[in-house]
Amino acid sequence: MRRVLVVLLSAFVVGLMLAPNGLAAGTKATVVQDLRGDQGPKIDFSTGEMLVAWPDSMALKKVGYLDMLSFSLSYSTKEKTYTLGMEVANALPDPGAALPTGWKLLRWLMWIDTEPWFYGVNDPTVYTIQLTYDGLAYAAQLKDYQTGAVLETLAFEVSGSTLQVEFTAASIGNMGSFWWMPCTVVHWSVPLGAGYWDLDTTDPGAAPGQVMWDIPWPSP
């Protein structure tokens, strides 16, 4: 089943920057700013009605490391390697740090789609790039979305409130273009598939060419 998307429809655009300073020659990048404090209202997509909004007192909002402040996708034409990056509101947990009571797994991820995703209409996701934390250690993986199979273990870096995950163009079939969408997720059950919440994703209209929540790569 395609992910259950949670998003604050009234969120406004903070901004978007292309090719930020410090990028090496031959690197293309899109960096998107994200609204602070906009984790996880559940929306009835048929009516637009907000069904659930988390209060500030809940761990879902208090921890801060599930609240994206910016996210990025870059590509090195020399290395033929993509890098997914995120900055979140608070430092990510240190390895070994316990998760809040009842939490089983955290994910910082992006979906790679063949076309923009429309809730209840299509299911275009082919790959998931993700960093996970289970209360003991971090792991990064490239997964086949349709089967759930882990295709590769990926290189990653976690430093304070930032994270990066690298994957090669070859690992996703050298797709010349695709659509991508970031998200932060908390799971209350293992094995995965039930008891989870998609918390923070693309703000509406945050990137050039964005359709619904998907951003085109390369950027127009």
N, C-alpha and C positions, 0 to 999 in steps of 0.2 A: 504494500500500500504506500502510495506517495506520502511524503512527510506531512504532518499536520503543522501548517504554518501559522505562527502567531506574529502579528505585526501591528504597530500603532499607526492606523491610517491617517491620523491627523498630524503625524510627525512632519516637521519642516526640514528643508534642505539646509545643511550647514555649509556645504561647499565641496568642490572637487578640484584636485590639482593633478596635472599631468606632468610626467617626467620630473619628479622632485629633485632638489639639489643633491649631489653626492652620488648619483648613479654613474656607473662605469660606462664608457663608450660602448655602443652596441647593445645597450639595455633599453627596452621599452617598458613603460610602467603606467599603471593607472592607480591613483590613490584617492580613496573616497572617504570623506568625513562622515561621522555618524552621530546622531543626537544622543547626548548623555541621558541616562535614566529611562530609556524607552524599552525595557525588557518586558516582553511577554504577555500583553493582553491577548485574550482569545477572541477572535472575531467570527460571527456568523456570516459566512461569505454570501449567503443568499439575501441577507437583509442589510448587511453592514453594521449590525448591532454588536456592541462590545458585550461579551458574555462574562469575562473574568478579567480583573485587573489586580495585579499583585500589590499589596500595600508595602510601603517603604520598610516596615518592620520585619518583613519576611526575609529569610536568608537568601532567597532567589535574587533579591535586589541589594541586600546589605553587603554581600561578598564583593560585588563590584567587578570581579574577573569574568563575569558573563555579559557585561555591558560594553559593547564595542564603542570606541571613540573614533577609530578609523580602521580601514582595512585596505589591502592593496594586492595587486597581482602584477608581477614583473616577469620579463623574459630576457634572458641573455642570448643574443644571437651567436655569440662565440661558443658558449657552453651548451646551447640548446636545452636550457634548463629554466623552468618556471619557479618562482618563489611566491607562495601565499604568505602574506604578513597581516598581523592584527595588532592594534594597541587597544587595551581594555582599561577600565576605570581604576582598578586596583591591581596590585601584584598578583600574579598567578601563584597557586600553592607551591611551596617547596616540596620536593620529592619526599614522601613519607608523611606529609601533613594530612591528618584525617579530614575527610569530607564532612559536611554537616550531617546530622542524624537523618538516616533514611536515604541519603544520596548514594548511588552505586557507581556512577560514571559521569564524567564531564566530557564534552566534545566541542572543539573549535574547528570549524570545517568550511568547505565550500563544495557545492554541487556543480558538476560540469554537465551542461545540457546541450542538446542538438538544436533546440529552439526555445523560445521563452515558455516558461511553465504557466499554465492557467489552471487554477484549482478546479478539479472535477472534470476537466476537459481533455487534458493530455498527460503523458508521463514520459517526458523527453530526457530524463537523467541517464547518463551512461557511466559516470565515474563519481566517486566521492574522495576528496582529499581531506584527511582529518588528523588532528592531534587529539589524543585522549589522555585522561588522567583518572585513575581508579582509587586514589587514596594511598597508593604506594609508589607508583612510577608512571612516567609519561611514555607514550608510544605514538608513532606517526605511521599512517598507512595510506596506500592507494587501494580503493576497493571498487570492484565491479558492482554498480548500484543494483542492477536487476537480480543478480544472484547472491550478493552479499559476500562474495569471495574476496579474500585479501590477495591482491595482485603483487604488491611490493611493500616492503618496509622502507620508510622514507627517512632521510636526514632531517633533523629539526633543531631549533634552538629556542629556549625559553629564557628570557632575561627580564626580571621585574615584571612590568606590565605589558611586555611585548613578546610576540612569538613569530616564528618563521618556519615554514615547511617547504621543502624543495622536492620537485618531481621533474622528470625529463619529458621532453616533447615525445620521444619514442614510446614512453610508458602509456601515453594516452592516444597512441596510434597516429602521431604526427598530425593531429587535427589542425588544419590551417586557420579555422575560425570556430568559435563555439560561444556559448552563453554561460555565465558563471554567477553564482549567488552564494554569499557567505552566511554563516549562522553560528550561534552558540546554543548548546543543548545540554540539558540535565536529564539524567535517567534515574528512575527510582526502581527499576527492575532489571535483572540479568537472568537469562539471556535477553538481549535487546529485542525490541519490537513492540513493547507495551510499557506504559508507565513512564513516559518521557514528555518533555516540553521544549519546543523550539522557542528560544527566548528573544534573541536579538538578530535582526537581519537587515536587509537593505531598506533605507528610508525611501519613500516614494519620490521619484524624480531626482535621485541623488547623482546620477551619472549620465553623460551624453549617450543617447541612443537606448537608454534603459527602457525595457518593456515589462510592465508589472514589477517584479522584484529581480529580474534577470538583467545582467549587464553584458553587453557584447564584447567579445575579444576577437580581433584587436578593437580598441576604442576608435570610434569614428573621428 
